[in-house]
Structures are given as structure tokens and as C-alpha cells.
Amino acid sequence: MAGSRERARGLLVKALYQWQLAGHSRDELLAQYRDLAEYARIDQKYFENVLDRVLEDSASLDAVISQLSARGLDNLDAVGRSILLLALAELKHRPDVPVKVVINEAVNLAKRYGPAESYRFINAVTDKAAKILRSDSAAAAS
């Protein structure tokens, strides 16, 4: 399960990046990603659920990013925004995923896909977001 979710997060970052740059709809993204061989090895329900949560809630997730980021949303690269949207959607809509897992996965994704040192920024924003979006479990995780 953990490996299949980790792979799902990697595909989600790519799908959210594509959504930002090309403006593809949910259905277009799902059709494209379902055709990938890699899709068979991920937690597909998780992928679709988190994709839906991000697309439905992107305005409020962006507001949290803007509130917590000194850079501002306009100065955030598309990869970083994809990772943050994914992590914040998990924090807000997936209480089954522990805070520490959300933060660690976001940092790992930033190290893999983001610009050098972007993982520090991702770590700081997701840590602050956890305190807002999951006040009860964030306190327990600290």
C-alpha cells in the first residue's frame, strides 16, 4: 500500500503540473494517466480521490499557500505548487494519512522533481499548513 501510494503521489505531481500548464480537465487527465503502464502499479482510488480534492478545492488550497508562503503564489514554480497542492489536499481531506507522512512525502517529491533546495521551502510550508489544517493531529505529531 505504501509503495503504491508513493507512486501515486509521483503521478499526481505530474498530473497537477500538466493541469496548471495545459489546463486539462479531470477527465482528460484521468484518461491519459489510466493509459500509462505505471498506473496499474499505483493506488488508483487514492490517485483519483486526491486529484478530485485538489481540482475541487484549488482556490482554498492556494489561499493557504499564499498565507503561509513569503514568496507568494505568483513566484511559486509549477512543480512546487503541484507538490504543495497535493500535500495540503492530503492534510485537509485525507485524515487517514498521518501528518508526518504528508510532510515527508512532500519533501521527497520536492527533492525528486523540484529545483535544488526547494524541499526546504516545501517542508516549511507543509509544516505550517499542518498546524492550521490538522490542529489536533499536528500537535500530537510534534
N, C-alpha and C positions, 0 to 999 in steps of 0.2 A: 504493500500500500504506500509506504513512504517513498519508495523509488518511483512509483507511478505518479504520485503527486508532484514530486520534484520535477519529473519530466514534463508534467502538465504545466507547471509554472514556467518552465522554459518556453514552451509553445505559447503560453498566454502572453509572455513578454513580446514575442514576435507578432502575435495577432494584434495586440494593443498598439504596437508600433505601426503596424500596417494600417490599422483603423485610423490612427492620427494622421498619417501621411497620405493615404489614398482615399480615406473616407468610406471604406467598405462597410456595408450593413452587417448586422449579426448573421443573417442567413448566408451572405456571401462568404464571410469569414468561416463559418461552420462548414459550408460546402467545401471550401478549399482545404481546410485543415483535416477534415474527415478523409480526404483523399490521400493524405500523407501516410506512408508506411509507419512512421513513428507514432501516429495517432492510436494505433492498435495497442501500443505499449504504455499508454497513459491512463490515468483515472479520468475517463471521459465524462462522467457525470459531474465530477468536480470542475473540470475544464469548462463545461457548458454553464454550470451554475455561477462560477466566478466571472466568466465573460459576461453573462447576463447582468450580474450585480454591478460590474464596472460600467457597462453601457447604460444601464438604467439610472445609475447614481453618480455619473461622472461629474456633474456640476457641484454636488455637495462634497465629493472627494477632492475635487480641485480647490474648493474653498478651504478645506482643511490644509491642503498642501500650501496654499497661499498664506494662510495664517501662521504656519509653522516654519516656513522657509524664508530666510533672509534674502535669497536670490529672487524670489517672486516667480510666478508661473511662466511669465514671458521669457525668462532667462534659463529655463529648465529644458535640457535636451529631451528629445522624444523617447530615448531609451530610459532615462531617469524617470520621466513622467510615467512611462509604462510600468516600471517596477514599483513606483510609489502607488499608482492606482491599484495595482494588484494587491500590494501589502495592505493598503488602507481598506480595500474591499474585504479582505480576509479578516482584518481586525473588527470591522463594523458588522459584517454579515455572516461570518463563519466562526462562531464561538467555540466550535469543536476543534479549531486549530489553536494550539497554545501560543501565547504572545511571543515566547522565546523562539518558537519555530518560525513564526511570521518574520520576526526581525532577522534571524539567522539566514533564512531563505532569501530575503530581500538583499541582504549584504552579499551573499554568494552570487546571486544573479547580477548584482552591480559589478562584482569582480569579474564575472564571466563576460558580460555584454556591455558594460558601461565604460566611459572614459576612465583613465587612470585616476585613482584616488576618489572616484565618485562614491565608492562604498562608504566612505566616512560621512558624506552628506546624507546618503540613504539611511544609514544607521541612526544618525541624529534625528532625522525627521520621523522615521518609524517609531523610534523610542518615545518621542514626544507625543506622537499620534496615539500610541498605545495607552498612554496616561489619560487621554481625552476619550477615546473610543471604547476603552475597556477599563474604566477606572477600578472596578472591583478586582479583575484578574491581573491587571498590570501591577497593582500594589502587591499582590501575592507573589508575582514573578520577580519582583525586585529584591 
